Amino acid sequence: MGGDGVTGRESEAAKAWGVVRKHLRDSAGARLFDQWLKPIFLIETDEADVIRLGLPSAFATNWVRNHYQDRLLAEFRAQIPAIRSVAIETRGGAPAPVVLSATPKPDVPVAAAAAPARPAAENTPLDPRFTFDRFVVDASNRVAFNAAKALAEPGAPRFSPLFLHSGTGNGKTHLMHAIGHAFAARHPDATILYMSAERFMFDFVAAVRARAQRQSDKDTHAFKERLRAADLLLIDDLQFIAGKDSTQEEFFHTVNAIMGANKRLVISADRCPQGLDGIESRIVSRIACGLVADIKAPELALRRAILARKLADLPDARVPEEVLELLAHRITGSIRELEGALNRICAYAQLTGEAVTMDFAVATLGDVLRGVQKRVTIDEIQKAVSVHFDLKPVDLVSARRAVVVARPRQIAMYLAKRLTTRSLPEIGRKFGGRDHSTVIHAVRRIEELRDTDREIDSAVRVLLRELEG
C-alpha cells in the first residue's frame, strides 16, 4: 500500500499491519517468522471491517490459516477495534479466500466460504475445505456420512436432530460443515448457524450479563431469536456445557424450539448421548428422539485413503509410497494427527529443499513416531524374519553368504534401521559383529529391491504389519 491514492482506511490498515508484523516477529522468533510469516503481505480493500492478507503459495496460505488465524485476527482488532474479520488468500486467487470469524471455535479453524451474499453469511462460519466430496468414506463412517447427506436434502427433514459422536479429530466437525455447505447450496436464502457448545455458553452468559447491566431483556431476547431463527442450527462439542445448569436450561429450550418448528438441528459430541456425564437427562432424551450416528476410529485402509486424498491437495509435494505406508501404520490416533504428520513432512521438505525419503520422514517426525511407536527390538525382528523365511535365528548372525540367508539378513537389517532407534554400528554388532557399512548396504539394497521385486516388497510389508502390531 502506498502512493497518493491511499485512503485513510488503507493507511490505518497499513500502519496496523506494521505493528502486527513486529509483534509476530517478536513472539514467533526469527526462524519461524522468516519461514512462514514474513512472506505475508497486506492487500488493498475497500471493506471497512475486513483485513485482507496474501501469501505467494497455497501451501503457505493453509499453514498460516491453520496456525495463526486467531492470532492475526486478535492482533488486528487490538489495533483497529472495528475489524470484524481477516481474509487470508493465495496471491493469484487460486483458492477462494477464507474469512475468519471473530468468534472462533477453540480447536477448529472457523471460516466462511467466499460465496454470494445471503442473509446467513454473517452467521455461517463454515470452513470451505469441509465438504461432502472431500470426506473419505468407508465402513467406519458410512452411516454418519449418509445421515449427514440426507439431512441436507431439500424438503421436510426425515429426522432431526442428528447427533454425531466420535473421538477427537475423526471427522464429525467435517460432516457438520459439509451439511451446512450442502444445505446452503440448495437453500440460498436459508439462515444457517454453526457454533461450538462453548460459544453457545459464552454468548448466553454475555447476554445475561448485559441484561443485568442494562436492566433490560433486549440482549437475551436477541440471543434467543438469533438461534431460533436458524433454518439449520449446528452445535459442535456438546460435552463442553456439562455441569453448566443455566446454559443447559437455555440449550434445552432452544432444542425444543428448533424441533417444534420442524427445522434442522445437528449436534456433535465426543461420546454417545448416554455417555455424556453432566448433561441433563431431558437433553439426552430429546437428542435420542432423532438419529444417533457414530464415527469409529479409522482403520488402516481408511487412513491410507485419507493420505492419498490429502496428498492430492498438495500438487507440488512428492511423497513416496513407503512413507505414506509408514504414516498409515504408525499414526492411528485420529485423522487430524495423520493429516498433521503429512503436512509437517511436506512443509519441512519445502523449507529445506530436500526430497522426502524414509529417512527424512523418520527424522522429521521423530517425536511423533516415538509417541505412537510400539517398541520393537532387534531380537524380535530377527525372530520374525527367521520364521517368515523358515530359517534359524542363528543363521542371520552367521557368516553364511548364500542368497537364501543373505537376503533375509538384509531385510532384518533394513527393518532394524526402520523400526528401532539403534545406531548403524549397534545394528551391525547384533548381526554377528558386522561393520556399519554392511548395514548401510543392506538398507539401500532392500530399498532398491522393494521397487523392483514384488516378493521382497510383499515380505517386507507382511513383516512390518506383524512387528508393528
C-alpha positions, 0 to 999 in steps of 0.5 A, a space after each residue: 500500500 502506498 502512493 497518493 491514492 491511499 485512503 485513510 482506511 488503507 493507511 490505518 490498515 497499513 500502519 496496523 499491519 506494521 505493528 502486527 508484523 513486529 509483534 509476530 516477529 517478536 513472539 514467533 522468533 526469527 526462524 519461524 517468522 522468516 519461514 512462514 510469516 514474513 512472506 505475508 503481505 497486506 492487500 488493498 480493500 475497500 471493506 471497512 471491517 475486513 483485513 485482507 492478507 496474501 501469501 505467494 503459495 497455497 501451501 503457505 496460505 493453509 499453514 498460516 490459516 491453520 496456525 495463526 488465524 486467531 492470532 492475526 485476527 486478535 492482533 488486528 482488532 487490538 489495533 483497529 477495534 472495528 475489524 470484524 474479520 481477516 481474509 487470508 488468500 493465495 496471491 493469484 486467487 487460486 483458492 477462494 479466500 477464507 474469512 475468519 470469524 471473530 468468534 472462533 471455535 477453540 480447536 477448529 479453524 472457523 471460516 466462511 466460504 467466499 460465496 454470494 451474499 445471503 442473509 446467513 453469511 454473517 452467521 455461517 462460519 463454515 470452513 470451505 475445505 469441509 465438504 461432502 466430496 472431500 470426506 473419505 468414506 468407508 465402513 467406519 463412517 458410512 452411516 454418519 456420512 449418509 445421515 449427514 447427506 440426507 439431512 441436507 436434502 431439500 424438503 421436510 427433514 426425515 429426522 432431526 436432530 442428528 447427533 454425531 459422536 466420535 473421538 477427537 479429530 475423526 471427522 464429525 466437525 467435517 460432516 457438520 460443515 459439509 451439511 451446512 455447505 450442502 444445505 446452503 447450496 440448495 437453500 440460498 436464502 436459508 439462515 444457517 448457524 454453526 457454533 461450538 457448545 462453548 460459544 453457545 455458553 459464552 454468548 448466553 452468559 454475555 447476554 445475561 450479563 448485559 441484561 443485568 447491566 442494562 436492566 433490560 431483556 433486549 440482549 437475551 431476547 436477541 440471543 434467543 431469536 438469533 438461534 431460533 431463527 436458524 433454518 439449520 442450527 449446528 452445535 459442535 462439542 456438546 460435552 463442553 456445557 456439562 455441569 453448566 445448569 443455566 446454559 443447559 436450561 437455555 440449550 434445552 429450550 432452544 432444542 425444543 424450539 428448533 424441533 417444534 418448528 420442524 427445522 434442522 438441528 445437528 449436534 456433535 459430541 465426543 461420546 454417545 448421548 448416554 455417555 455424556 456425564 453432566 448433561 441433563 437427562 431431558 437433553 439426552 432424551 430429546 437428542 435420542 428422539 432423532 438419529 444417533 450416528 457414530 464415527 469409529 476410529 479409522 482403520 488402516 485402509 481408511 487412513 491410507 485413503 485419507 493420505 492419498 486424498 490429502 496428498 492430492 491437495 498438495 500438487 507440488 509435494 512428492 511423497 513416496 509410497 513407503 512413507 505414506 505406508 509408514 504414516 498409515 501404520 504408525 499414526 492411528 490416533 485420529 485423522 487430524 494427527 495423520 493429516 498433521 504428520 503429512 503436512 509437517 513432512 511436506 512443509 519441512 521438505 519445502 523449507 529445506 529443499 530436500 526430497 522426502 525419503 524414509 529417512 527424512 520422514 523418520 527424522 522429521 517426525 521423530 517425536 511423533 513416531 516415538 509417541 505412537 511407536 510400539 517398541 520393537 527390538 532387534 531380537 524380535 525382528 530377527 525372530 520374525 524374519 527367521 520364521 517368515 523365511 523358515 530359517 534359524 535365528 542363528 543363521 542371520 548372525 552367521 557368516 553364511 553368504 548364500 542368497 537364501 540367508 543373505 537376503 533375509 539378513 538384509 531385510 532384518 537389517 533394513 527393518 532394524 534401521 526402520 523400526 528401532 532407534 539403534 545406531 548403524 554400528 549397534 545394528 551391525 554388532 547384533 548381526 554377528 559383529 558386522 561393520 556399519 557399512 554392511 548395514 548401510 548396504 543392506 538398507 539401500 539394497 532392500 530399498 532398491 529391491 522393494 521397487 523392483 521385486 514384488 516378493 521382497 516388497 510383499 515380505 517386507 510389508 507382511 513383516 512390518 504389519 506383524 512387528 508393528 502390531 
